[in-house]
């Protein structure tokens, strides 16, 4: 009754508007309602009506509180945000607090920002494989889409690498070859140690059969060995043409160092961004269900196909959240004996995995020794012997993942944890198998590290009898691994994936139906990319054109994998979260980069370069080209660079870096604690809102 009396008092205070016909409701109502003009005169104008015209007045005594009044703050005006900015800007200019120059700068900044946004929108249409990635994410989820996003990143990385190598190494050498008659040689060759260490002639003698050219393409020998593809073709020249001097050996070394640094920085940057994204969206404390249900839809899409893809993407995201919640409940409900049984099972599984990996390593080492000892065999048999390490490595990489997939299911991890664990195990297998291959080559090139005492290495500083140009030999091994990896991908797709799809679709055999359609195995496919990229990084110094070949290979792999995904694969029963997957893909890629940097650093610092080939044939060490450059500089820059490379500079730099790192770690811990507290507050606020909603519902339901 009190509320009703109050409402009556309020309506009684509203005066009538003579001459204005307004909606008064029912004719039986005793109190007439004001018309629309009367409401406009009493209340602030809406954005549609706008401010009054010049000379127009509302006739209201409190006109200074209207939205267009200078006395009213801009934030309280019922106007769109863009108009509020304009009001604030013009008020500042009128009051004199904002100068014309500042207003012009603000206007130009706004214009440039809009222009940049438009350019970004236009460039987004030029993004490589954008439409294909949307279709993949819509049909198979963002976890599978993260594989193809990772593949696109590797393609761009290889393109940038090849552009860098071509600009500073390949193109200058090709140009100087055309101007060979005008160049001047600057040679500083040390006296030879004795004996003829410069014998190197890989050309074939006599009549060459046609099939031998095909064998050369597959093995990187013959004409390819004497081309820009491999290290041994590049000359040790400092060229002077028209007064311009270019040291090709120094450019070769610095380009490779710059390529490794660029790759490291780019990969770390993407990994850090992915880590922040996974930390923000990796758990369920930020109301993942509410965010996906109420804010997950994109209202800009209008095409039916795009709507269906968005529906499927949201469904996969909700399915992942529900799976994670179910697994957390299942883990929390385990008894002590169940947890003990799971621990024992995991110990046994890890023991079996170590035995399998050890057997694979031994087979790779023996195959490499056998292949290098019989490298002089010609013909088809010689090609098979040369590819024997690649065959053994690929066979191990195909068989062991199948074993690991069956064993990891016994450990009862979550799907995300299964991916991470499988990735690290397979990465250890594949990258370590590549390390075993490199170790076996190192043992034969350096005579097991006894370069000064062994008879085969004493004369030239390396095993010159078996490896006249050992850098080219390593490049050929990486080239064969890349070619064989691509052949395996194509062969599996043609000989296994398509026949399996046909059998499952058209055959009624019970065994075939139990076999079923294949799933797109995310860990194995990601590992193939990491392995192939590591092979490219290892061989880039010994084969500068390898990044270009790897780019072509990955483009083919993208289209082949997309074809087999839509044609032969079914959606996985277990979904994967893209935010955590992308971060771990890049972490695994960093492990591959670390492995690739080890042979590169060891080759340029510890092994004598080949005396018969390459741009460093005249030096005792590849790194000697840098001290020679420094010694040729004037006194001031030479002294500065010598100081930068001395212990007096490096020790304080290390101490300062440690202090900065400690500060950043402490600040990171502080931010983590703050974020944790914010999450708790958000969670508690949600609980409070639920409590209040329940109370209000109970009050509304209860009788008066």
matplotlib code that plots the C-alpha trace (Angstrom):
import matplotlib.pyplot as plt

x = [0.0, 2.8, 4.4, 1.1, 0.5, 4.0, 3.4, 0.1, 1.9, 4.4, 1.9, -0.1, 2.9, 3.1, 1.4, -0.9, 0.2, -2.4, -2.9, -0.9, -2.5, -0.7, -1.5, -3.6, -4.4, -8.0, -10.6, -11.7, -8.3, -8.6, -5.0, -4.0, -0.5, 1.8, 2.2, 5.5, 6.5, 5.9, 8.2, 10.9, 10.8, 11.2, 13.8, 17.2, 17.1, 17.9, 20.7, 18.1, 16.6, 20.0, 20.8, 18.5, 19.0, 20.4, 18.1, 15.9, 15.1, 13.2, 11.8, 12.9, 14.7, 17.3, 18.6, 22.2, 21.8, 20.9, 23.4, 24.5, 25.1, 28.8, 28.1, 27.3, 30.3, 30.7, 30.6, 27.1, 25.6, 23.4, 25.5, 27.6, 31.2, 32.4, 30.2, 31.4, 35.0, 34.0, 32.1, 35.1, 37.5, 35.5, 34.9, 38.6, 39.3, 36.6, 37.9, 41.5, 42.9, 43.5, 45.4, 44.6, 47.9, 46.9, 43.5, 45.1, 47.4, 44.6, 42.6, 45.6, 46.2, 42.6, 42.8, 46.0, 44.5, 41.5, 43.7, 45.9, 42.8, 41.5, 44.9, 44.9, 41.5, 42.6, 45.7, 43.7, 42.2, 45.7, 46.5, 47.8, 45.2, 42.8, 39.7, 41.1, 42.0, 38.4, 37.0, 39.4, 38.6, 34.9, 34.8, 37.5, 38.0, 40.7, 43.1, 43.5, 43.4, 46.4, 48.5, 47.8, 48.4, 51.8, 52.5, 51.7, 54.2, 56.9, 56.3, 56.6, 59.7, 61.4, 60.5, 62.1, 65.2, 65.6, 65.2, 67.9, 70.3, 69.6, 70.1, 73.5, 74.9, 73.4, 72.6, 76.0, 77.9, 75.7, 76.3, 80.1, 80.2, 78.8, 81.3, 84.2, 86.4, 86.4, 86.9, 90.1, 91.0, 92.2, 93.6, 95.4, 95.9, 98.0, 100.7, 99.5, 100.4, 101.8, 100.3, 97.6, 94.4, 92.8, 91.8, 88.0, 86.4, 82.8, 82.0, 81.3, 83.8, 82.8, 79.3, 76.5, 73.3, 70.0, 68.8, 72.0, 70.7, 67.5, 69.7, 71.7, 68.5, 67.5, 70.9, 72.2, 75.3, 76.6, 75.5, 73.7, 76.8, 78.5, 75.7, 74.4, 72.6, 75.6, 78.4, 81.3, 80.3, 80.7, 84.2, 86.5, 86.5, 86.7, 85.5, 86.2, 84.1, 84.0, 85.5, 83.0, 84.5, 82.4, 83.8, 81.7, 83.1, 82.3, 78.8, 78.2, 79.1, 77.3, 74.2, 74.0, 74.4, 71.8, 69.4, 69.7, 69.2, 66.2, 64.6, 65.2, 63.7, 60.7, 60.0, 60.4, 58.1, 55.3, 55.9, 55.6, 52.4, 51.0, 52.0, 50.2, 47.1, 47.2, 47.6, 44.6, 42.3, 43.8, 41.7, 38.0, 38.0, 37.0, 33.5, 34.4, 30.9, 29.4, 32.0, 31.4, 27.6, 27.1, 30.1, 31.4, 29.2, 30.4, 27.5, 29.4, 29.1, 26.1, 26.8, 25.2, 28.5, 30.3, 27.4, 27.7, 31.4, 31.0, 28.4, 30.7, 33.6, 31.6, 30.4, 34.0, 35.0, 32.1, 32.9, 36.5, 35.4, 33.0, 35.7, 38.1, 35.5, 34.6, 38.3, 38.9, 35.9, 37.2, 40.7, 39.3, 37.2, 40.1, 41.0, 44.4, 44.8, 43.7, 46.3, 49.0, 48.0, 48.2, 51.7, 53.0, 51.5, 53.2, 56.6, 56.3, 55.2, 58.2, 60.5, 59.2, 59.4, 63.1, 63.8, 62.1, 64.0, 67.3, 66.8, 66.0, 69.2, 71.3, 69.7, 70.3, 74.0, 74.7, 72.9, 74.9, 78.2, 77.3, 76.2, 79.3, 81.6, 80.1, 79.5, 81.5, 78.9, 77.2, 73.7, 70.5, 72.3, 74.4, 71.3, 69.7, 72.9, 73.0, 69.4, 69.8, 70.1, 67.1, 65.1, 66.0, 65.2, 61.9, 60.9, 61.6, 59.6, 56.7, 56.6, 57.4, 54.6, 52.1, 53.6, 53.6, 50.0, 48.9, 51.1, 50.1, 46.4, 47.3, 48.7, 45.2, 46.1, 43.9, 43.8, 45.9, 48.4, 48.5, 49.4, 52.2, 53.7, 53.5, 55.1, 58.0, 58.6, 58.4, 60.5, 63.2, 63.1, 63.1, 65.6, 67.8, 67.8, 68.9, 71.6, 72.8, 73.1, 75.2, 77.3, 78.1, 79.1, 81.2, 83.0, 84.0, 84.9, 87.1, 88.4, 86.5, 87.8, 91.5, 92.2, 95.8, 96.8, 94.8, 96.6, 93.6, 93.1, 96.7, 97.5, 94.5, 92.9, 89.9, 89.3, 90.2, 90.4, 86.7, 85.4, 87.1, 84.4, 82.7, 80.5, 78.8, 78.5, 76.5, 74.4, 73.6, 72.5, 70.1, 68.9, 68.2, 66.3, 64.1, 63.4, 62.7, 60.4, 58.3, 58.2, 57.0, 54.2, 53.0, 53.3, 51.3, 48.6, 48.3, 49.0, 47.4, 45.0, 42.9, 42.7, 41.7, 38.9, 37.6, 37.7, 35.9, 33.2, 32.4, 33.4, 31.2, 33.9, 33.8, 37.6, 37.6, 34.7, 36.5, 39.6, 37.4, 38.2, 41.5, 41.8, 44.1, 46.8, 48.0, 51.2, 52.6, 51.8, 53.2, 56.4, 56.8, 56.9, 59.3, 61.6, 61.5, 62.3, 65.1, 66.6, 66.4, 68.1, 70.9, 71.5, 71.1, 74.8, 75.9, 73.1, 72.0, 69.1, 67.6, 65.1, 63.6, 63.2, 61.6, 59.1, 58.0, 57.8, 55.6, 53.3, 52.7, 52.3, 49.6, 47.5, 48.1, 47.2, 44.1, 43.0, 43.5, 41.8, 38.6, 38.6, 39.9, 39.7, 36.8, 36.5, 38.4, 36.5, 38.8, 39.1, 42.2, 42.5, 44.3, 45.7, 47.9, 48.7, 50.2, 52.4, 53.8, 54.3, 56.6, 58.4, 59.1, 60.3, 62.7, 64.2, 64.8, 66.5, 68.7, 69.7, 70.4, 72.6, 75.0, 76.5, 76.6, 78.6, 80.8, 81.5, 82.5, 84.7, 86.3, 86.5, 89.0, 87.1, 87.6, 90.7, 89.2, 85.9, 83.8, 84.3, 86.5, 89.0, 91.9, 91.3, 92.2, 88.8, 85.6, 85.4, 88.9, 87.3, 85.8, 89.2, 90.7, 88.0, 88.4, 92.2, 91.8, 89.7, 91.0, 92.4, 89.3, 86.7, 89.2, 89.9, 86.2, 85.3, 88.3, 87.0, 83.4, 84.8, 87.0, 86.3, 86.3, 83.1, 81.4, 81.5, 79.8, 77.3, 76.5, 76.1, 73.8, 71.8, 71.3, 70.1, 67.6, 66.4, 65.9, 63.9, 61.7, 61.1, 60.2, 57.8, 56.3, 55.6, 54.0, 51.8, 50.9, 49.8, 47.8, 46.1, 45.3, 43.7, 41.6, 40.4, 39.4, 37.5, 35.8, 34.8, 33.5, 31.6, 29.9, 29.0, 27.5, 25.4, 24.2, 23.2, 21.4, 19.5, 18.4, 17.2, 15.3, 13.7, 12.6, 11.0, 9.1, 7.9, 6.8, 3.1, 2.3]
y = [0.0, 2.4, 1.8, 2.3, 5.6, 6.8, 6.1, 8.0, 10.9, 11.0, 10.9, 13.6, 16.0, 15.7, 18.8, 18.6, 19.9, 22.0, 21.6, 18.4, 15.2, 12.3, 8.7, 8.8, 5.1, 4.1, 6.9, 5.8, 6.7, 9.7, 10.9, 11.9, 11.0, 13.5, 13.6, 12.9, 16.6, 17.0, 14.1, 15.5, 18.8, 17.2, 14.5, 14.6, 14.2, 10.8, 10.5, 10.3, 13.7, 15.4, 18.8, 21.8, 24.0, 27.5, 29.7, 26.8, 26.4, 23.8, 26.2, 24.1, 25.9, 23.1, 23.3, 23.2, 19.5, 18.4, 16.2, 19.0, 21.4, 22.3, 21.8, 18.1, 15.6, 13.8, 10.4, 11.0, 12.0, 9.4, 9.5, 6.9, 6.6, 8.3, 11.3, 11.5, 11.7, 14.6, 16.4, 16.1, 17.3, 20.3, 21.3, 21.2, 23.4, 25.8, 26.1, 26.6, 23.5, 21.8, 23.7, 23.5, 21.6, 19.0, 18.7, 18.2, 15.6, 13.7, 13.8, 12.6, 9.8, 8.7, 8.8, 6.7, 4.2, 3.8, 3.4, 0.8, -1.1, -1.1, -2.2, -5.0, -6.1, -6.1, -8.1, -10.6, -11.7, -12.5, -14.8, -18.1, -20.9, -18.9, -20.5, -24.0, -23.5, -22.3, -25.4, -27.7, -26.1, -26.3, -29.9, -31.4, -28.8, -26.3, -29.0, -30.5, -26.9, -26.1, -28.7, -26.9, -23.5, -24.8, -26.1, -22.7, -21.1, -23.5, -22.6, -18.9, -19.6, -21.5, -18.8, -16.1, -18.3, -18.9, -15.2, -14.4, -17.1, -16.2, -12.5, -12.8, -16.1, -17.6, -14.5, -12.8, -15.9, -16.3, -12.7, -12.9, -16.0, -14.0, -11.2, -13.7, -12.0, -8.7, -9.9, -10.0, -12.8, -12.2, -15.4, -16.0, -19.7, -21.2, -23.7, -27.2, -29.8, -32.1, -34.5, -33.8, -32.9, -31.0, -34.0, -33.8, -34.7, -36.0, -36.0, -39.3, -40.7, -42.3, -42.9, -42.0, -44.0, -42.2, -43.9, -42.7, -39.1, -40.2, -41.8, -38.5, -36.6, -39.0, -39.1, -35.6, -36.8, -36.2, -32.9, -31.9, -32.2, -29.6, -27.1, -24.3, -26.9, -28.0, -26.4, -27.6, -25.6, -22.2, -20.6, -19.0, -15.6, -11.9, -10.3, -6.7, -5.5, -1.8, -0.8, -3.0, -5.7, -8.7, -11.4, -14.4, -16.7, -14.2, -13.6, -17.3, -17.7, -14.6, -15.4, -18.8, -17.3, -14.7, -17.4, -19.3, -16.2, -15.1, -18.6, -18.7, -15.3, -15.9, -19.3, -18.0, -15.1, -17.3, -19.8, -17.0, -15.7, -19.2, -19.7, -16.6, -17.7, -21.1, -19.7, -17.5, -20.0, -23.3, -23.8, -23.6, -21.0, -18.1, -19.3, -21.1, -22.3, -18.8, -17.2, -19.8, -19.7, -15.9, -14.4, -17.2, -16.4, -14.2, -12.1, -10.9, -14.2, -14.6, -17.4, -20.7, -22.6, -20.3, -20.6, -24.4, -24.3, -21.9, -24.3, -27.2, -25.2, -24.2, -27.8, -29.1, -26.4, -27.3, -31.0, -30.4, -28.5, -31.3, -33.9, -32.0, -31.7, -35.3, -36.4, -34.1, -35.7, -39.2, -38.4, -37.0, -40.1, -42.6, -44.6, -45.1, -48.5, -47.3, -44.6, -47.1, -49.4, -46.5, -45.5, -49.1, -49.3, -46.1, -47.3, -50.5, -48.6, -46.3, -49.2, -50.8, -47.5, -47.1, -50.6, -49.8, -46.6, -48.3, -50.9, -48.2, -46.3, -49.4, -50.3, -46.7, -46.7, -50.1, -49.1, -45.8, -47.7, -50.2, -47.5, -45.4, -48.4, -49.3, -45.9, -46.7, -49.2, -48.0, -48.6, -49.5, -51.5, -48.5, -46.3, -48.7, -48.7, -44.9, -44.7, -47.4, -45.0, -43.1, -46.3, -47.5, -44.1, -43.8, -47.4, -46.8, -43.6, -45.4, -48.5, -47.0, -44.4, -47.3, -49.0, -45.8, -45.1, -48.4, -48.1, -44.5, -45.5, -47.8, -44.8, -43.2, -39.6, -36.9, -36.4, -33.2, -34.9, -37.9, -35.5, -33.8, -37.1, -38.8, -35.7, -35.6, -39.4, -39.3, -36.2, -37.9, -40.8, -38.9, -36.2, -38.6, -40.9, -38.0, -37.3, -40.9, -40.5, -37.3, -39.0, -41.9, -39.5, -37.4, -40.6, -41.5, -37.9, -37.2, -40.8, -41.0, -37.6, -38.5, -36.1, -35.5, -39.1, -41.4, -42.2, -41.5, -38.0, -36.9, -35.6, -33.3, -32.9, -35.1, -38.4, -37.2, -40.7, -41.4, -37.8, -35.5, -32.9, -33.9, -30.9, -31.9, -35.4, -34.3, -32.1, -35.1, -37.1, -34.4, -34.1, -37.8, -37.7, -34.9, -36.6, -40.0, -38.4, -36.8, -40.1, -41.9, -39.4, -39.8, -43.6, -43.9, -41.8, -43.7, -47.2, -47.3, -44.4, -44.5, -48.4, -48.4, -45.9, -47.9, -51.2, -49.7, -48.0, -50.8, -54.0, -55.8, -57.9, -57.8, -57.5, -54.5, -52.8, -53.3, -51.7, -48.7, -45.4, -43.8, -40.9, -37.9, -38.7, -35.3, -36.2, -38.3, -35.7, -32.8, -34.8, -35.4, -31.7, -31.1, -33.9, -32.5, -29.0, -30.2, -32.0, -28.8, -26.8, -29.3, -29.4, -25.7, -24.8, -27.7, -27.3, -23.6, -24.4, -26.9, -24.3, -23.8, -27.5, -27.8, -25.0, -26.9, -30.1, -28.5, -26.9, -30.4, -31.9, -29.3, -30.1, -33.9, -33.8, -31.7, -34.1, -37.2, -35.4, -34.7, -37.9, -40.6, -39.5, -39.3, -36.8, -38.0, -39.4, -37.4, -33.6, -31.5, -28.0, -25.7, -23.2, -25.7, -27.7, -24.8, -23.9, -27.4, -27.6, -24.6, -26.0, -29.2, -27.2, -25.3, -28.7, -29.4, -26.0, -26.8, -30.1, -28.5, -25.8, -28.4, -29.8, -26.3, -24.8, -27.8, -27.7, -24.1, -24.2, -27.7, -29.6, -28.6, -27.5, -29.5, -28.4, -29.4, -27.6, -24.9, -21.2, -22.0, -24.4, -22.0, -21.7, -24.0, -23.3, -21.9, -19.4, -18.0, -15.8, -13.6, -12.9, -12.1, -9.6, -8.0, -7.8, -6.0, -3.2, 0.2, 0.4, 1.8, -0.7, -3.6, -2.7, -2.4, -5.8, -7.4, -5.9, -7.2, -10.7, -10.7, -12.0, -8.5, -7.7, -11.1, -11.7, -8.4, -9.0, -12.4, -11.0, -8.2, -10.7, -12.9, -10.0, -8.9, -12.5, -12.8, -9.6, -10.8, -14.1, -12.4, -10.1, -13.0, -14.7, -11.6, -11.3, -15.0, -14.5, -11.4, -13.3, -16.2, -13.8, -12.2, -15.6, -16.4, -13.1, -13.8, -17.2, -16.0, -13.2, -15.8, -17.9, -14.8, -14.0, -17.6, -17.3, -14.1, -15.4, -18.4, -16.2, -14.0, -17.0, -18.3, -15.0, -14.8, -18.4, -18.0, -16.9, -13.4]
z = [0.0, 0.8, -2.6, -4.3, -2.4, -3.3, -7.0, -6.8, -5.3, -8.0, -10.8, -9.1, -9.2, -13.0, -14.6, -17.6, -21.0, -22.5, -26.2, -26.4, -27.3, -25.5, -24.9, -21.7, -21.5, -20.7, -20.7, -17.2, -15.7, -13.5, -13.9, -17.5, -18.7, -20.3, -24.0, -25.9, -26.3, -22.6, -21.8, -24.1, -22.3, -18.9, -19.7, -21.4, -25.1, -26.6, -29.1, -31.9, -31.1, -30.6, -29.0, -29.4, -32.4, -32.2, -30.3, -29.3, -25.6, -23.8, -21.3, -18.4, -15.6, -15.2, -18.7, -17.6, -16.6, -20.2, -22.1, -24.4, -21.5, -20.8, -17.1, -17.5, -17.7, -21.0, -19.4, -18.1, -21.4, -23.2, -26.4, -28.3, -27.4, -30.6, -30.0, -26.4, -27.6, -30.0, -27.2, -24.9, -27.6, -28.6, -24.9, -24.3, -27.3, -26.3, -22.7, -24.0, -22.2, -25.6, -28.3, -31.9, -32.5, -29.9, -31.4, -34.9, -33.5, -31.9, -35.1, -37.1, -34.6, -34.9, -38.7, -38.7, -36.3, -38.5, -41.6, -39.8, -38.8, -42.4, -43.7, -41.2, -42.3, -45.9, -45.1, -43.2, -46.5, -47.8, -44.8, -46.1, -46.0, -43.9, -45.4, -45.1, -41.4, -40.6, -42.3, -40.5, -37.1, -37.7, -38.7, -36.4, -33.6, -32.8, -31.6, -35.1, -36.5, -34.3, -36.3, -39.6, -38.0, -36.8, -40.3, -41.7, -39.2, -40.4, -44.0, -43.3, -41.2, -44.0, -46.5, -44.4, -43.9, -47.6, -48.4, -45.9, -47.2, -50.9, -50.3, -48.7, -50.0, -53.1, -55.1, -54.5, -55.5, -58.6, -59.5, -59.0, -61.1, -64.0, -63.4, -63.0, -65.5, -63.5, -60.0, -58.0, -55.7, -52.1, -50.7, -47.5, -47.6, -44.8, -45.8, -46.1, -43.5, -46.0, -48.4, -51.0, -49.0, -51.9, -54.0, -54.7, -57.9, -57.6, -61.3, -63.0, -65.4, -68.7, -70.1, -67.7, -68.0, -67.8, -64.6, -62.9, -63.2, -61.3, -58.6, -58.4, -57.7, -55.0, -53.3, -54.0, -55.9, -59.4, -60.8, -57.7, -55.6, -57.8, -57.6, -55.3, -53.3, -51.2, -49.2, -51.4, -54.4, -52.8, -53.3, -50.7, -52.3, -51.3, -54.5, -55.6, -58.4, -59.4, -56.1, -54.1, -51.8, -50.6, -48.4, -49.3, -46.6, -43.9, -45.4, -45.4, -41.7, -40.4, -42.5, -40.8, -37.4, -38.1, -39.4, -36.1, -34.0, -36.1, -35.8, -32.1, -31.4, -33.6, -32.1, -28.5, -29.2, -30.4, -27.6, -25.0, -26.6, -26.6, -23.0, -21.9, -23.8, -22.3, -18.8, -19.3, -20.9, -19.8, -16.6, -15.9, -13.2, -15.4, -16.2, -19.5, -20.0, -19.6, -21.9, -24.6, -24.3, -24.0, -25.7, -28.0, -31.0, -33.8, -35.0, -38.1, -39.9, -42.2, -44.6, -43.8, -44.2, -41.8, -39.3, -39.4, -38.8, -35.9, -34.4, -34.6, -33.2, -30.1, -29.7, -29.7, -27.1, -24.8, -25.3, -24.2, -21.1, -20.2, -20.7, -18.5, -15.8, -15.9, -15.7, -12.7, -10.9, -11.8, -10.5, -7.3, -6.6, -6.9, -3.9, -2.5, -4.0, -7.4, -7.3, -6.3, -9.1, -11.6, -10.4, -10.7, -14.2, -15.3, -14.0, -16.0, -19.1, -18.9, -18.5, -21.7, -23.6, -22.6, -23.9, -27.3, -27.6, -26.8, -29.4, -32.0, -31.2, -31.6, -35.0, -36.3, -35.2, -36.8, -40.0, -40.3, -39.8, -42.5, -44.9, -44.6, -44.9, -48.2, -49.7, -52.9, -54.1, -57.3, -58.9, -57.2, -54.5, -53.7, -53.5, -51.0, -49.0, -48.9, -47.8, -45.2, -42.2, -43.5, -43.9, -40.4, -38.8, -40.6, -39.8, -36.1, -36.3, -37.8, -35.6, -32.1, -32.1, -32.6, -29.5, -27.5, -28.3, -26.9, -23.8, -23.0, -22.7, -19.8, -17.8, -17.6, -18.3, -19.6, -23.4, -23.1, -20.9, -23.3, -26.1, -24.1, -22.8, -26.2, -27.8, -25.4, -25.8, -29.6, -29.7, -27.6, -30.0, -33.2, -32.3, -30.4, -33.5, -35.5, -32.9, -33.2, -36.9, -36.4, -33.8, -36.1, -38.9, -36.4, -35.2, -38.8, -39.9, -36.8, -36.2, -32.9, -31.9, -32.3, -35.1, -34.2, -33.4, -35.7, -39.0, -41.2, -39.7, -38.9, -42.4, -43.1, -39.7, -40.6, -42.4, -45.9, -47.4, -46.8, -46.7, -49.2, -48.5, -45.2, -45.1, -48.4, -47.1, -44.1, -46.3, -48.5, -45.5, -44.5, -48.1, -48.3, -45.0, -46.3, -49.6, -48.0, -45.4, -48.2, -50.0, -46.9, -46.4, -50.0, -49.8, -46.6, -48.0, -51.2, -50.1, -46.6, -45.9, -49.1, -49.2, -45.5, -46.2, -49.2, -47.2, -44.2, -46.4, -48.8, -47.0, -44.5, -42.9, -39.2, -38.9, -41.2, -39.4, -36.1, -37.7, -38.6, -40.1, -39.0, -36.6, -37.2, -34.6, -33.4, -31.6, -34.5, -37.1, -35.1, -34.5, -38.2, -38.7, -35.9, -37.1, -40.7, -39.5, -37.3, -40.3, -42.3, -39.5, -39.2, -42.9, -43.6, -43.0, -45.2, -47.8, -48.1, -50.5, -48.1, -46.6, -50.1, -50.5, -47.1, -47.9, -51.0, -49.0, -46.3, -48.8, -50.4, -46.9, -46.0, -49.0, -48.7, -45.0, -45.6, -48.3, -46.2, -43.2, -45.0, -47.1, -44.9, -41.2, -38.8, -36.0, -32.9, -29.9, -27.7, -28.4, -27.8, -26.6, -29.0, -26.5, -24.7, -27.8, -29.7, -26.8, -26.5, -30.2, -30.1, -27.0, -28.8, -31.8, -29.6, -28.5, -32.2, -32.7, -29.7, -31.2, -34.6, -33.0, -31.5, -34.7, -36.2, -33.3, -33.1, -36.9, -36.9, -33.8, -33.4, -36.7, -39.5, -42.6, -45.8, -47.7, -51.0, -51.0, -49.5, -48.6, -45.6, -47.3, -46.6, -42.8, -39.9, -38.4, -39.8, -37.0, -37.9, -40.5, -37.7, -35.9, -39.3, -40.0, -36.5, -36.9, -40.2, -38.6, -37.4, -33.8, -32.1, -33.4, -33.0, -29.4, -28.7, -30.2, -28.4, -25.1, -25.8, -26.3, -23.2, -19.8, -18.3, -20.2, -20.2, -16.5, -15.5, -18.4, -17.0, -13.5, -14.7, -16.8, -13.7, -11.6, -14.4, -14.7, -11.0, -11.0, -13.8, -12.1, -8.9, -10.7, -12.6, -9.2, -8.0, -11.1, -10.7, -7.1, -8.0, -10.9, -8.5, -6.0, -8.8, -9.9, -6.4, -6.1, -9.4, -8.3, -5.0, -6.7, -8.9, -5.9, -4.2, -7.3, -7.4, -3.7, -4.3, -7.3, -5.3, -2.5, -4.9, -6.6, -3.2, -2.3, -5.6, -5.2, -1.6, -1.1, 0.0]

ax = plt.figure().add_subplot(projection="3d")
ax.plot(x, y, z, "-o")
ax.set_aspect("equal")
plt.show()
